[in-house]
Amino acid sequence: MTDFLERPKVVRITPRSALVLTIAAVLGLSMFFWPLFASPEPNAQAHSADAPFIFMFTLPVLILIVLAEVSGGGIDSKALAMLGVLSAINAGLRPLGAGTGGIETVFFLIVLAGRVFGPGFGFVLGSTSLFASALLTAGVGPWLPFQMLSSSLLGLGAGLLPHRVRGKAEIAMLGAYGVVAAYFFGFVMNMWFWPFLAGTSMSPETAGLAFVPGDDVGANLHRFFVFSLLTSTFGWDTGRAVTNLIAIVLVGPAVLATLRRASRRAAFSAPVTFRP
């Protein structure tokens, strides 16, 4: 029973890597919400200038995590191979939905893999999956670094869920997390462009919900919350949430069993020895 409940140490979370993950999460969120504390110039091409710099931030963070774990003996070639395989699978799954009507098939596997292999693995898989799928679907643009950061946080959160829950309770927990994660992703992704719509043409329904530079943070957040509800929460985000829930309920048990079987066969926790 102990072996069944123990999480494979694919990416071991040491105090050093925990610090790196915490810094990455905090800085990642600050990349979305900094306009609330500053006054960006209205620009229809939201973040077209600073997105490359965020990309330069995202990739070094991932490299730091990998190098920190390699130097500490926490990740090996088997873990890197697993990361590559799951990223490729997710890249292949994304075109099946491509966001049509909010149907996105790229997130449930990040949740399930983060659940099995832990928060460090989930964080890295979130970024690599979105990056690989963007290359495959020609989805590279100024929004991509923000999508990578958001997906990394989703994978990180899945790895932090209580790991002793099993059976139907585990599927229910992961399904609920998939729904919350879908709305979280839509919420923060709205923030990447909403402050830059001020002064541009908006629909009559949302004309009064534009970002007001220099206004109180609470007032801007209230407008943003209503803007998100009207433009994405009841539509695209709900489609994403339903997709995550259905995918986790239908294929979650089989995928979890497959990933856990693969982790046992790979023996991630076992030291690698070479015989003469």
VENZI-V460128 format. One record per backbone hydrogen bond with DSSP energy under -0.5 kcal/mol. NH is the residue of the N-H (numbers start at 1). CO is the residue of the C=O. Records with the same first field share a line. If there is no record, write none. Layout:
NH = CO + CO
This chain:
5 = 1
6 = 2
10 = 8
11 = 117
12 = 74
14 = 12
18 = 14
19 = 15
20 = 16
21 = 17
22 = 18
23 = 19
24 = 20
25 = 21
26 = 22
27 = 23
28 = 24
29 = 25
30 = 26
31 = 27
32 = 28 + 29
33 = 29
34 = 30
36 = 33
37 = 34
38 = 35
43 = 196
46 = 44
48 = 45
51 = 47
54 = 50
55 = 51
56 = 52
57 = 53
58 = 54
59 = 55
60 = 56
61 = 57
62 = 58
63 = 59
64 = 60
65 = 61
66 = 62
67 = 63
68 = 64
69 = 65
70 = 66
71 = 67
72 = 68
73 = 70
74 = 69
75 = 69
80 = 76
81 = 77
82 = 78
83 = 79
84 = 80
85 = 81
86 = 82
87 = 83
88 = 84
89 = 85
90 = 86
91 = 87
92 = 88
93 = 89
94 = 90
95 = 91
96 = 93
97 = 93 + 94
98 = 94
99 = 103
100 = 97
102 = 99
103 = 100
104 = 102
110 = 106
111 = 107
112 = 108
113 = 109
114 = 110
115 = 111
116 = 112
117 = 113
118 = 114
122 = 118
123 = 119
124 = 120
125 = 121
126 = 122
127 = 123
128 = 124
129 = 125
130 = 126
131 = 127
132 = 128
133 = 129
134 = 130
135 = 131
136 = 132
137 = 133
138 = 134
139 = 134
144 = 141
147 = 143
148 = 144
149 = 145
150 = 146
151 = 147
152 = 148
153 = 149
154 = 150
155 = 151
156 = 152
157 = 153
158 = 154
159 = 155
160 = 156 + 157
161 = 158
165 = 162
169 = 166
171 = 167
172 = 168
173 = 169
174 = 170
175 = 171
176 = 172
177 = 173
178 = 174
179 = 175
180 = 176
181 = 177
182 = 178
183 = 179
184 = 180
185 = 181
186 = 182
187 = 183
188 = 184
189 = 185
190 = 186
191 = 187
192 = 188
193 = 190
194 = 190
195 = 191
196 = 193
197 = 194
198 = 195
200 = 197
206 = 203
207 = 203
209 = 206
210 = 207
211 = 194
213 = 211
215 = 212
220 = 216
221 = 217
222 = 218
223 = 219
224 = 220
225 = 221
226 = 222
227 = 223
228 = 224
229 = 225
230 = 226
231 = 227
232 = 228
233 = 228
234 = 229
235 = 232
237 = 232
238 = 232 + 233
239 = 235
240 = 236
241 = 237
242 = 238
243 = 239
244 = 240
245 = 241
246 = 242
247 = 243
248 = 244
249 = 245
250 = 246
251 = 247
252 = 247 + 248
255 = 251
256 = 252
257 = 253
258 = 254
259 = 255
260 = 256
261 = 257
262 = 258
263 = 259
264 = 260
265 = 261
266 = 262
267 = 263
268 = 263
270 = 267
273 = 271
